[in-house]
Structures are given as C-alpha cells and as structure tokens.
Amino acid sequence: MTIFSSRLLIPLHWAVLGVIVLITTIFFWMFLFFVPGKEWFAPDGYLVIMLTGLIPGLVVALGQYMLQWFEFREMSRLRALKIKDVLVSRDDEKYYGSLIANAEKEICVLGVTATRLLSDFADQGSPKLEKKSLISALQRGVKLRILIANQKWLPREDASEKFPKAVRRLKELQNTFPNYFEYRIYDNQPSHTVFRADSECLVGPKFPQLESKNTPTVHTSSDGNFAKPYLDYFESVWNNAVNGD
C-alpha cells in the first residue's frame, strides 16, 4: 500500500517565513491574555504597546530575513537536486568505504583503470577489513559492475602498468564471484567518473592531465535529477563496452 508514501515538500525559505508568522501569532495571543482590560486605540492601549515593542523587532527580523532569502532559495534548489555534499577531491578512503560497507544491492563504477579502487577496497592480502570492503560486499551478494577505459586512451605509463595490473585483478574477482561481479572495457576518452552504491551516487569530471583522485566530486542521491544524466551515461557506456573476459 502506498497511501502513506507521499511527502509534502515545502521550500526552506517559505518554511522559515511560516515559522516567523506562527511565532508572532503565538506572542500576540499571549500578550492579549496577560495584559487584559485595555482599549485597542487608547493612548496606552493594546495597539500602542504592541507597536512600541513589535516594530523594532520586526524591522530587524525582516532585514535579516531579506538578507538570507537568497541563501534559503539556493539551499532549497540544492535540496531539490538532492545534492548531499561537494568534495574537493576523491582521495578519501573512509568516505567511499562507508558507502561500500552499507551497500545492499548494487555498486556501479565508471573509472579510468580502477587501480586505486581495487587497491583501496579489494586488497585480499591486507589484514585490514576496510581494505577488503568490496570483497565483503560481493560475499554478501551485492552486485558489482566496473567500467574501465581501453588502454589506448591512457597515458603511456598507465597503459603499460596500471591497465594490465587492473585487468588481472578484475579477472580474478570475476572468476571468484561470477554471479555478482562483471567488468567491461569502454572505447572512448574518459570524461566522467561515476560511483553508485544503491541510493548513494558520487559523480564528477575526468580531466586528461589530472589524476581523478585530485578532481572534485558531487555526492548526490541516485534518484535525483542531478545524478540521472550521469547514471544514464553509465548505462549507455556499459551497453557499448566490451566484456572483460
């Protein structure tokens, strides 16, 4: 049943305005209750007393609200895109490791050689559990798909060293977990990186002369409008890529 599944989404700036109006209304009725017996328009009546204390406070509050209006609107826009965080680099093992550890259904990766991913999270010989989090995910039935670039699109050093090393490790994982692991090789210039673990998605650009770990990335929800073109791009590349085996 989905009768209770709908959510009411209110922009942050309108929510703040509503709270201000609500608080003002509450204080107004409290004032009437605790200061009884006065006329509204008498020299010392309700209106004069309320305006004397209320106007300065409202002017200050209105000024602050107007200054922050643009910020509230920007925050609401980012929330609508379901952007959770912006990272200045991708060189954070703990950040990615926690997403891998919490994955329950599927992990998808669009990278260049995936050597850093494999070194950080698929090191079978490491005594640290966090260095084997991808292996643990496969062992608990999480599906893993990895895309790497054809070596002809790589710098000479990466093509001669990183690519063969990555392919060997990817083949080992595919032989060990044939039902859950698959990798493919795409034949075009790497331009984007995508990492999705269930509902969590990290996406960003790939610059030709800069290591991907040193480029920014955006953490967003996989069902948001920001992530959609990246995930569509992943599926398009996947469908046109060559099977790794």
C-alpha positions in Angstrom: 0.0 0.0 0.0 1.3 3.5 -0.9 -1.4 5.6 0.9 1.2 6.9 3.3 4.2 7.1 0.9 3.6 10.7 -0.4 5.6 13.5 1.1 4.8 17.2 1.3 7.9 19.2 0.2 8.0 22.9 1.3 10.8 25.2 0.2 13.0 26.2 3.1 12.5 30.0 2.7 8.7 29.6 2.9 9.1 27.3 5.9 11.1 29.9 7.7 8.6 32.6 6.9 5.8 30.4 8.1 7.6 29.8 11.4 8.1 33.6 11.9 4.3 34.2 11.3 3.4 31.4 13.7 5.7 32.7 16.5 4.4 36.2 16.0 0.8 34.9 16.3 1.5 33.0 19.4 3.1 36.0 21.1 0.2 38.2 20.1 -2.4 35.9 21.8 -0.1 35.6 24.8 0.0 39.4 25.0 -3.7 39.7 25.0 -4.0 37.1 27.7 -1.5 38.6 30.1 -2.4 42.2 29.5 -6.2 42.3 29.8 -8.6 45.3 30.1 -7.2 47.8 27.7 -8.7 49.5 24.7 -7.1 49.0 21.3 -6.8 52.6 20.3 -6.4 54.3 23.7 -3.1 56.2 24.3 -1.9 53.3 26.5 -4.0 50.7 24.7 -3.0 47.4 23.0 -2.0 49.0 19.7 0.4 51.5 21.1 2.0 48.9 23.5 2.3 46.3 20.7 3.7 48.7 18.2 6.3 50.1 20.6 7.8 46.7 21.2 6.9 45.0 17.9 8.0 47.4 15.2 11.8 47.5 16.1 11.9 43.7 16.4 10.0 43.2 13.2 12.3 45.6 11.3 15.4 43.7 12.5 13.9 40.3 11.8 12.7 41.4 8.3 16.1 42.8 7.5 17.8 39.6 8.5 15.3 37.5 6.6 15.7 39.5 3.4 19.5 39.2 3.6 19.1 35.4 3.9 16.3 35.0 1.4 18.7 34.2 -1.4 20.6 31.8 0.7 17.4 30.0 1.6 16.4 29.8 -2.0 19.8 28.3 -3.0 19.6 25.7 -0.3 16.1 24.8 -1.5 17.4 24.4 -5.0 20.2 22.2 -4.0 17.8 20.1 -1.9 15.6 19.7 -4.9 18.5 18.3 -6.9 19.2 16.0 -3.9 22.8 17.1 -3.6 24.2 16.0 -0.3 27.8 17.2 -0.3 30.6 18.5 -2.6 34.1 17.0 -2.1 37.2 18.9 -3.3 38.9 15.6 -4.1 38.1 11.9 -4.3 41.1 10.8 -2.2 39.1 9.8 0.8 39.0 6.1 1.6 36.7 6.4 4.6 34.1 8.3 2.6 33.9 5.7 -0.1 34.5 2.8 2.2 31.4 3.6 4.3 29.2 3.7 1.2 30.6 0.3 0.1 30.1 -1.2 3.5 26.5 -0.1 3.6 25.6 -1.2 0.1 23.0 -4.0 -0.1 22.0 -4.4 -3.8 24.4 -3.0 -6.3 27.6 -1.0 -6.8 28.4 0.6 -10.2 31.8 2.2 -11.0 32.8 4.2 -14.1 36.5 4.9 -13.8 39.7 5.0 -15.8 41.8 2.0 -14.7 40.1 1.4 -11.3 43.5 0.6 -9.8 43.1 2.9 -6.8 39.6 1.4 -6.2 41.0 -2.1 -6.2 44.0 -1.2 -4.1 41.9 0.6 -1.5 38.9 -1.8 -1.3 39.8 -5.1 -2.9 43.1 -6.0 -1.4 42.7 -9.6 -0.4 46.1 -9.8 1.3 45.5 -6.9 3.6 44.9 -7.6 7.3 42.5 -4.6 7.5 38.9 -5.3 6.9 38.2 -1.9 5.4 40.8 -2.7 2.6 38.6 -5.7 1.6 35.2 -4.0 1.7 34.5 -4.7 -2.0 35.2 -8.3 -1.5 32.9 -8.4 1.6 30.2 -6.7 -0.5 30.5 -9.4 -3.1 30.4 -12.1 -0.5 27.1 -10.8 0.9 25.6 -10.8 -2.6 26.0 -7.2 -3.7 26.2 -7.0 -7.5 29.3 -5.1 -8.7 29.8 -3.6 -12.2 33.1 -1.8 -13.1 33.9 0.0 -16.3 37.5 0.9 -17.3 38.9 2.6 -20.3 40.7 0.9 -23.2 44.4 1.2 -22.7 44.8 3.2 -26.0 43.1 6.1 -24.3 45.5 6.1 -21.3 48.8 7.8 -20.8 51.8 5.6 -21.6 52.6 4.7 -18.0 49.0 3.9 -17.1 48.6 1.8 -20.3 51.8 -0.2 -19.7 51.5 -0.6 -15.9 48.1 0.2 -14.3 45.9 -1.2 -17.0 47.4 -4.8 -17.1 47.5 -4.9 -13.3 43.9 -3.8 -13.0 42.7 -6.3 -15.7 44.5 -9.2 -13.9 42.7 -8.3 -10.6 39.4 -7.7 -12.3 39.6 -11.2 -13.9 40.4 -12.7 -10.5 37.3 -11.2 -9.0 35.2 -12.2 -11.9 36.4 -15.8 -11.7 35.8 -15.8 -7.9 32.4 -14.2 -8.0 30.9 -15.0 -11.5 27.3 -14.4 -10.3 27.9 -11.0 -8.8 30.9 -9.4 -10.5 31.3 -8.1 -14.0 33.7 -5.7 -15.7 33.8 -4.2 -19.1 36.2 -2.1 -21.2 34.9 1.0 -23.0 36.5 2.5 -26.1 36.4 6.3 -25.7 38.2 9.1 -24.0 37.5 9.1 -20.2 35.5 12.2 -19.4 33.4 11.3 -16.3 33.6 9.2 -13.2 30.6 7.6 -11.6 30.4 5.7 -8.3 27.0 4.5 -7.2 26.2 2.3 -4.2 22.5 1.7 -4.0 20.9 5.2 -3.4 24.2 7.0 -3.0 25.9 8.5 -6.0 29.2 10.3 -6.5 29.9 11.9 -9.8 32.4 14.3 -11.3 34.6 15.2 -14.3 37.7 13.5 -15.5 40.4 15.8 -16.8 43.0 14.4 -19.2 46.2 15.6 -17.5 44.9 15.3 -13.9 44.5 12.3 -11.7 40.9 11.6 -10.9 41.6 11.5 -7.2 42.5 15.2 -7.3 39.3 16.4 -9.0 36.1 17.4 -7.3 33.1 15.2 -7.0 29.4 15.7 -6.0 27.7 13.4 -3.6 24.0 13.2 -4.6 21.1 10.8 -4.4 20.9 8.3 -7.2 17.2 9.1 -7.8 17.8 12.8 -8.1 17.8 15.0 -11.2 21.5 15.8 -10.9 22.6 12.1 -10.9 20.2 11.0 -13.7 22.3 12.0 -16.7 25.4 10.5 -15.2 23.7 7.2 -14.5 22.1 7.2 -17.9 25.6 7.8 -19.3 27.0 4.9 -17.3 24.3 2.5 -18.7 25.0 3.8 -22.3 28.7 3.2 -21.9 28.1 -0.2 -20.3 25.9 -1.4 -23.1 28.5 -0.4 -25.7 31.5 -1.7 -23.8 33.4 -5.0 -24.4 33.1 -7.8 -21.9 36.3 -8.1 -19.8 36.5 -11.8 -20.2 
